[in-house]
Amino acid sequence: MNEQNALVVFQDKKIRRIWYNNEWYFSVIDVINALEASIIPKRYWSDLKAKLAEEGFEPYDKIVQLKLLAEDGKLRETDCANTKNMFRIIQSIPPQKAEPFKQWFAQVGYERVEEIQNPELAQKRMKELYRAKGYSEDWIEKRVRGIVIRQELTDEWKKRGVKEDKEYAILTNEISKAAFSKG
């Protein structure tokens, strides 16, 4: 698998995912299997779709069929959901089955609420994540400074009337050419 199509692991269970429409989409069946919601995940998903529809969540509008690598090595159409819709699906799985995931999700939600109240916590979390990924303290500090500088620059552009993403891209490209060209 390449970086566009990768496996993620939750409690030693593999979950297939694919980059589609600028976001990750996850195999619904794999998530159901990882949560051990059923010994027959495909049947469970079929029943869950009806339950979700009754709750007002229209699976047929939210789920897309994407080709993922199957166990037999072939690409097969698979029901997939983006992160937001996957969280909603998981909410409909009985607590005893999805409890570890729900506890993790509750913790993440709690941390984000804390970060809204105290934005410095978000920066601390970011640094901890970079450390966990093995980046050096020097690299992390440069990254943080780079983010601040970029924000100040885009704020200044906004004050001067830059409005569209394309305009930001052009300005960024011009700065990059001026800074890094060998001309």
C-alpha positions in Angstrom: 0.0 0.0 0.0 1.1 3.6 -0.7 0.5 6.6 1.4 -2.8 7.3 -0.5 -4.1 3.8 0.4 -3.0 2.6 3.8 -4.0 0.4 6.7 -4.6 1.7 10.1 -4.7 -0.5 13.2 -7.1 -0.3 16.1 -6.6 -2.8 18.9 -4.6 -5.1 16.6 -7.3 -5.1 13.9 -6.5 -3.8 10.4 -8.8 -1.2 8.9 -8.5 -0.4 5.2 -8.7 3.2 4.2 -8.3 5.3 1.0 -7.7 8.9 0.3 -10.7 10.2 -1.6 -12.1 13.7 -2.2 -9.2 15.2 -0.1 -10.0 13.1 3.0 -9.6 9.6 4.4 -12.4 7.1 3.9 -12.5 4.0 6.0 -14.0 0.5 5.3 -17.2 0.3 7.3 -17.0 -3.5 7.5 -13.4 -3.3 8.8 -14.4 -0.9 11.6 -17.3 -3.1 12.6 -14.9 -6.0 12.7 -12.3 -4.1 14.7 -15.0 -3.2 17.2 -16.0 -6.9 17.4 -19.6 -5.8 17.0 -20.5 -9.0 15.3 -19.0 -12.3 14.1 -20.6 -11.6 10.7 -19.7 -7.9 10.1 -21.4 -7.7 6.6 -24.7 -8.8 8.0 -24.3 -6.5 11.0 -23.7 -3.6 8.6 -26.7 -4.5 6.6 -28.9 -4.3 9.7 -27.2 -1.2 11.0 -28.0 0.7 7.8 -31.7 0.2 8.5 -31.3 1.3 12.1 -29.3 4.4 11.0 -32.0 5.4 8.5 -34.6 5.2 11.3 -32.5 7.5 13.4 -32.4 10.1 10.6 -28.9 9.3 9.3 -29.2 8.4 5.6 -26.4 5.8 4.9 -27.1 5.9 1.2 -26.3 9.6 1.1 -23.2 9.3 3.4 -21.6 6.1 2.3 -19.6 5.7 -0.9 -18.4 2.5 -2.6 -14.7 2.6 -3.2 -12.3 0.0 -4.5 -10.2 -1.4 -1.7 -7.7 -4.3 -1.7 -9.5 -7.5 -0.5 -7.9 -10.5 1.1 -7.8 -12.3 -2.2 -5.5 -9.5 -3.6 -8.2 -8.0 -5.8 -9.7 -4.5 -5.7 -13.4 -4.8 -4.6 -16.1 -2.2 -4.2 -16.4 -1.6 -0.4 -18.7 0.6 1.6 -16.6 3.4 3.0 -17.3 6.5 5.2 -15.3 9.6 5.9 -14.1 10.3 9.5 -17.2 12.3 10.5 -19.7 9.8 9.2 -17.7 6.9 10.6 -17.9 8.4 14.1 -21.7 8.7 13.6 -21.9 5.0 12.6 -19.9 4.0 15.6 -22.2 5.9 17.9 -25.0 3.5 16.8 -23.1 0.4 17.8 -24.1 -0.9 21.3 -21.8 0.4 24.1 -20.4 -2.9 25.1 -19.1 -3.5 21.6 -17.7 0.0 20.9 -16.8 1.1 24.4 -13.0 1.3 24.0 -13.4 3.4 20.9 -16.1 5.6 22.5 -13.8 6.1 25.5 -11.0 7.2 23.2 -13.4 9.4 21.3 -14.7 11.0 24.5 -11.1 11.7 25.6 -10.2 13.3 22.3 -13.4 15.5 22.5 -12.6 16.5 26.0 -9.1 17.5 25.0 -10.4 19.6 22.2 -12.8 21.4 24.5 -9.9 22.1 26.9 -7.9 23.5 23.9 -10.8 25.8 23.0 -10.7 27.2 26.6 -6.9 27.3 26.6 -5.3 27.4 23.1 -1.8 26.9 24.5 -2.8 23.3 25.2 -3.2 22.7 21.5 0.4 23.8 20.9 1.6 21.6 23.7 -0.3 18.6 22.2 1.2 19.3 18.8 4.7 19.3 20.2 4.1 16.1 22.0 2.8 14.4 18.8 5.9 15.6 16.9 8.1 14.2 19.7 6.3 10.9 19.6 6.9 10.7 15.9 10.7 11.1 16.6 11.3 14.7 15.5 14.1 16.6 17.3 13.4 19.6 19.6 15.2 21.9 17.2 13.0 20.7 14.3 9.8 21.1 16.4 10.7 24.7 17.5 11.4 25.6 13.8 8.1 24.1 12.8 6.2 26.1 15.5 8.0 29.3 14.5 7.2 28.6 10.8 3.5 28.1 11.6 3.4 31.5 13.4 5.2 33.3 10.6 2.9 31.8 8.0 -0.1 32.8 10.0 1.2 36.4 10.4 1.9 36.5 6.6 -1.6 35.3 5.6 -3.2 37.6 8.1 -1.3 40.5 6.4 -2.4 39.4 3.0 -6.0 39.2 4.2 -5.8 42.8 5.5 -4.5 43.8 2.0 -7.5 42.2 0.2 -6.4 38.7 -0.7 -9.5 36.6 -0.6 -9.3 33.5 -2.7 -7.2 30.3 -2.2 -5.7 30.7 -5.7 -4.4 34.2 -4.7 -2.7 32.7 -1.6 -1.2 30.0 -3.7 0.2 32.5 -6.3 1.8 34.6 -3.5 3.2 31.6 -1.7 4.7 30.3 -5.0 6.3 33.7 -5.7 7.9 33.8 -2.3 9.2 30.2 -2.7 10.7 31.0 -6.1 12.4 34.1 -4.7 13.7 32.3 -1.7 14.8 29.0 -3.2 15.5 29.7 -6.9 19.1 29.4 -8.1 18.5 31.9 -10.9 
